[in-house]
């Protein structure tokens, strides 16, 4: 790890007015597609739904969004030539436990900002000061302000985990807890593998490791009805929803070129999955996740032109799919909400699972959909390790 440029510098979010004007002009000049005969979620984002979101995006007060974002401490640093952005929120309680939280796609660091006060000031949210965390929320390389993507940087799962370990060192944290969902559910356990002496515990929401299909179910022993339902949903996903993975993993530059030139295309591309993965699925994603998040998140992707680099990091990098990862020995907890598909017997092949929580509500975006539940589960897990 090259630490020759290890300075942590403050970062202020201030999108140039010309970029805002350009976005608004493009949105006003949107050429809407003709709706398909079956204009439903089965074929994408229904045109009427997209039209409403575009109109709302035009009304979004981005400067007010910036003011809310700049109320947090943002930092940036260069690790192996890659700019890494993070929100760094220190608890007022000096003995708080350091925590690094990793987001996924199609989200961003915005997902976790609503957790910050709950984590840093637990006494205000039903906890005790013993539950306090110093919080670090990085943007994955190629996402948001961790751009542009450096051609020299190792942005595999292992490479990003090494970056996070170095980031925590630069921020002054020797030992820490790692949490994540989606891509973050791969990064957090990998941190435990590369730095087991530093990672106190790993907590994920969602599946750990590869999806379990019915083809592999028999090798896992007796499964519950809940687990068999999860496997059936994975089978359906592999049959009906794999197109986005195929495109992002094989043609990220093509996708990036298209979405960097059309804000509506960028919005539709990520809203399709925000809709499919939030819970309940029939509810509009903006009602479940918050309209402000949906539009601010799309704005981040648009202003940083990061659709292609996010796809590359999330899906096109060699990740050792199908290989069984080494068990780090770090205590690991998994929270499975209603939309999630984790199978404990499969997770235990690669992780030292000490806590497993199944919940009958909530979707893929735990920090937005069930923040109290996520924080309570994380607190209980870390308390058990003291």
N, C-alpha and C positions, 0 to 999 in steps of 0.2 A: 504494500500500500504506500503510494507516494504521498508524503505529508509535507512536501516542500512548500505548498501553498495552502497552509492549513488555517488561514485566518477566517474567523466567523465574522461576517459583516451584516449590518442591518439592511433590511429590504423594505421599501415602501411601495405599495401597489398604487400606481398612477398611470392608467392607460391614457395615451395621448388623445386629445380631443379629436384629432383627425381620424383616428381609428374608430371612435364612437360615431362620428359623422358618417364614415364609410359604411359601418354596420347598418345604421338607420336608413341610409339611402338604398342599400341592397335590399333590406326588408321591405321598404316601400315599393320597390320595383319587382317584388317577387312574382314570378310567373308560375302560378299554381298548376299542378298536373290535373288532367281530367280524371275524375274518380273511376276506379275499376268497377265492373258490374257488381262485384262483391267487395264493397268498400268497407272492410271490417278489419279487426286486429289480426285476423288470420293471414292477411296479405301485407301487413305493415301498419303504419299509423293512418287511421281514417282521415280523409282530406279535411272534413269539417273540424275534426279535433286539431289537426295541424294548423288550420287557418286561425283557430282561436288562440293557439299558443304563439303564433307569429304576431298577431295583434297585441297580445300581452307583452311580448318581447319588446315591441316598439314603445310600450309604455313603461318599461322597466327603468327605474332611476338608478343607473349604474353608479353614479357618484355617491348615492346613499349606500349602495352595496360596498363600495370602496371604503367609505367611512367606517362601516361595521367591521370590515376585514382589517383595516389599519388600526382598530382598537386592540388587536392582538399584536404580539411581538413576532415579526417575521425575520428570519435570518437566511443567509445564503452562504455557501462555501463551495469550493472546487475540490472534488475528490477524483483523482486520476483523470483530470481534464474535464470532468462532468460537473456542471453547475447543479447543485442540490439546494432546493428551497425547503424550508420547514417553518412551521409555527412552533415557537418555543414558549410554553406557559409554565413558569415556575410557581409552585405552591407557596403560600406564605408560611407554611409549616416546614421548617428546615429539614426535618427527618423524613419527609415524604419519599415515597418509592419512585424512582425514575421509570417512565413508561414510554415506549415508542409504539405508535399506532400507524399501521400501513393500510391505505385504501386500495381500491381496485379499479377496474373499468366496468361501466362507463362513468365512474364517479371521479372524485378528486378529494383533496384535503378538506374541502368544504363540508363533506359528510360528517366530520367529527368535531367541528367547532362547537356544536351545541352540547358536547360532552365536557368541555373544558372546565366550566365552573363546578359541575358535579364532581369532577375528578380532583381538581386542585383545592376546592373548598367543600369537602364532603359534609362538614358540620352544618352547612346551609341546606343540605339535601338528604337528610335522614341518616347520615353516617357520623362517624367520629373522626377526630383528627388522625387517628391511627390508619384510616383508610385513604389518606391523602396521597396524591401522585404529582410529581413533576412531569409534565406532558410534552412530548415531542411528536409532531405530526408532519412527516416529510411528504413532499410530492414525489412520486415515483419518477425516475429518469424518463424524459420524453413526455411528461405530463405537466401542464400548467407552467409554473415558473421554474421547473427543473428542465428548462429548454434553453438553447437547442440541444439536440442529442449529439454527444461527442462520438466520433467514429472510433476513438481509442478506448472508450470505456467498456468494461464488461458489464452488460446489463442483463445477464442471465439471472435467474433466481439467486444463485450463489453469489454472483457479483454484486447484486443489489444488497444482499445481506451483509457482505463485507463493507459496502459503503455505509450502511446503517451503523455497523459496529464502530467505524471510524467517526461517523457523525456524532455518536454518543460520546466517544472519547473527547472530541473537540469541544463538546458542550459541557464536559466536566463530569460525566457519569461513568463510573467503573462498572457497576452492576445495575441491571435493569430488567424489567418485564417487557416482553414483546407481544403485541396484540395485532390482529389483522383479520380481514375478511376478503373474499374473492382472491385477487392476486396476493393481497396481504396475508391470506391464510396459507400461502406457500412461502412467503418471505419470513414470517414469524418463526415457524419451525426450523427453517434453514439457519436463522440466526442462532438457534440453540445448537445446531450441528457444527457451525464454524466457531462458536465461542461459548461452549457449554460452561466454562468457568465463570462467565460473565452474566449469562442469562438466568435470572432467578426462576422464571416460569414463562410458559408460552400459553396464550389464550387466543382462540380463534372463534369466530362465528361463521358457520357454514362448513362445507366439506373440507376434510384434510386429505390431500393427495388426489389421485385420479378418480374420475367418476366410476362408480361400480354399476355395471350393466348386468342383465340377467345371465349373460354368458359366463360371468365370473361368480355369480351368487352361490352356486353349489359348493365352492371351495371355502366358503366362510362359515359353514356349519349352520346351526339352526338360527333362523332369522324371525323377528317379530313381524306382525302384520304391518306395523308402522314402517319397518325397514323394507318390507316387500313393496309397499306402496311407493317408497322413495326410489327403489330400483325401477319400478314400472314407469315412474315419471322421468327417470334418466333415459330409459329406452325410448320414450316418446320424444324427449328432447333430441336425442341423437338422430331420430328419424325426421323430425319436423322443423328443428330450429338450428341446425348446425351450419347453415349458410354463412352466418356472420363470422364464425370461427374460420371457415374455409377461406373467406376473402381476407380477413385480417392477418391470417397466418401465412398466406401465400402471396398476396398483393398489397401489402401495407402502403407502398408508395403510390399505387393507383388510387387507393382509397383516400390517401392524404391529399393527392392532387385535386380530387373532386370536392372534398369537404372543405379544403382551404379556400375554395372559390365561391362557395354557396353556404351562407349561414343557415338557410332553411334545410339544406341537405344535412348539415352538421346536426341541427336540432332533431330532425327526424331520425337520424341514425342512432342517436343515443336514447331518445325518448322511446323508441321501439323496445329497447331492453329495460329501461326504467319501468315501463308499463308491464312487461312480461314478468319481471322479477320482484315487483312489489306485491304486497298482499293486503286485501284480496285483489286478485288480478283484474276483476271486473270493475274495480274502482279506478277512476282516472289517476294516473301517476302523480299529477300535480296536487290532487287532493290528499294522497297518502304521504308523499314526500315533502310537499310544500311547493307552491308555485315559485316562490322566491328561489328555492334551491334549484329547481329544474332550469330556470332561466339563467341564474347566475352560473350554474355549472356549464351550461351550453356556451355562455359568454366566455368563460375561461378557455374552453377548447377553441373557440373562434379567435379570440384575441391573440392566443399563443400559436395558432395554426398547428395544433399538436395532434390532430386526428391520426395522421400517418405514423408519427413517432410513438404515440400511445399504443397503436395497434402493433407496431413492431416489437416494442418492449413486452407487451402483454401476451402476444400470441405467436410472433414469428421467430423469436429467439429459441435456440435449442434448449430444451428444459429437461431432457432425459425422460420423456414420457414413457411410461411402462416400466421404468426401472424402480426397484424397491430401494428407498432411501435408507440410510443408516439411522438407527435409533440413537438419539443424542443422550438419552438419559435424563433430559430436562423435564420436570413435571409439566404436563400439558393438559389443558382444559378445552372442551369444545361445547359451544352453545349452538343448538340446532333449533331454529325457528320453523314455522309451519312450511315455508317455501323450501327450506334447506334439505339436503340430500345426503348428509353424512351417515356412514355406516361404521359403527364402532369397531367391529371385528376387523374391517379393512384398515381403519386408522391405526389400530394397535400394531399392525405389521411394521409401521414406520415411526411410531411415537409412543412415549410412555404416558398413556392416558391415565390421569388420576381423578378427573372429574368430567362427567358427560351429562349435559342437561338438554332434554327434549321439551319443547314448548309448542303448544297448539295454536299459536298466533304469530303474526309477523312474517316479513319477507326477507329478501336478500340484503336489504340495506338496514341492518340492525340499529345502527347509530341514529338513523333518522326515524325509523318506524317504532322501535322499542328502546329508547335511550335509557330509561330507568331500569328495565330488565337487564340490558347489557351491562350497565355500570354495576348493578347489584351482583350479577354473576361474576364479574371481574373482581369486585371487592372480596366476595366470599372465597374465591379461588386464592387470591394473594394472601388473604388472612390465614388460610389453611397452611401456607408455606412458611409462616413466621416461626 
